[in-house]
Amino acid sequence: MKPEALARITEAQRQRRALVLVTRLNDGAQCLVDADKSDGELFLSSTQVTEARSLLSSGRSASLSDADGLFARAYVPSPRLLIVGAVHIAQALAPMAAAAGFEVVVIDPRGAFASAERFPGIELSTEWPDEALARLGLDAATALVALSHDPKLDDPALELALPSAVFYIGALGSRRTHQKRLERLRAAGLDSLVGRIHSPIGLDLGGRSPAEIAVSILAEIIQVRYRGERA
C-alpha cells in the first residue's frame, strides 16, 4: 500500500468513515473510493465506482467485474453498539457485545448507574444522551439501543438516531409503553421514521432474565447487520 493511501485510510478509520482501496494488480496503480468521490492515479468507470461503493457497507473485498486485475478492498469502521441506560440488561449486554467484536459505549448521566464497578472494561459516558451522541457520531456501522425505560433519556437518543445512518435501533418496553413512545416521536415530526425502531426489542427467544434478554438483543443486532431489516 502506498503511503498516501495508508494515511487517508488511517484518518478515515479515526473518523469512522468507510473507504474502498482499488488496486490494479499488474502495475500497482491505486485509487480510493468513498461515498462522494473517487480519486487517485487509477481511473475507474462509473460502473466500477458504483461496484466499489457497494462494498462500503458490507466491508467485503472483491475483484471488480468487467476489468482486468482490479481488486477492491474495503476498510470500514468497527461495528459499534451505543447503549442508552446503564441498567441490568445493559450490564449483561455490554460484555457480550464486546466479546462479539463491537466497540461498546454505555451512556447514562446517572453516575451511580454508569460506574466502572458495574461495567468493568466498558467505555462509559455520563453525558446526557443527546450530548453523547452528538460527540460520538451516528454512522452506518453503529447500532443503538435505548434501555433506560425513561423518556428523558431514551427519547432524545431515538430522535437523533431515527434520521441517522445507524443500521439498528431498538428500544426496551412493553407494547403499551412503545405506543406512548411512538406518539411522542410522531409529535416530534418523526412519523415516517418510527418504523425503524425494533420494539419489542430482540428476537423472540422466550427469555426473561436480564442476561437472556441481552442475548436476544445482541442476536437481533447481528441478524440485522448481516441480513438487513427484512431478515
Secondary structure, 3 states (H helix, E strand, C coil): CCHHHHHHHHHHHHCCCCEEEEEECCCCCEEEECCCCEEECCCCCHHHHHHHHCCCCCCCEEECCCCCCEEEEEECCCCEEEEECCCHHHHHHHHHHHHCCCEEEEECCCCCCCCCCCCCCCEEECCCHHHHHHHHCCCCCEEEEECCCCHHHHHHHHHHHCCCCCCEEEECCCHHHHHHHHHHHHHCCCCCCHHHEECCCCCCCCCCCHHHHHHHHHHHHHHHHHHCCCC
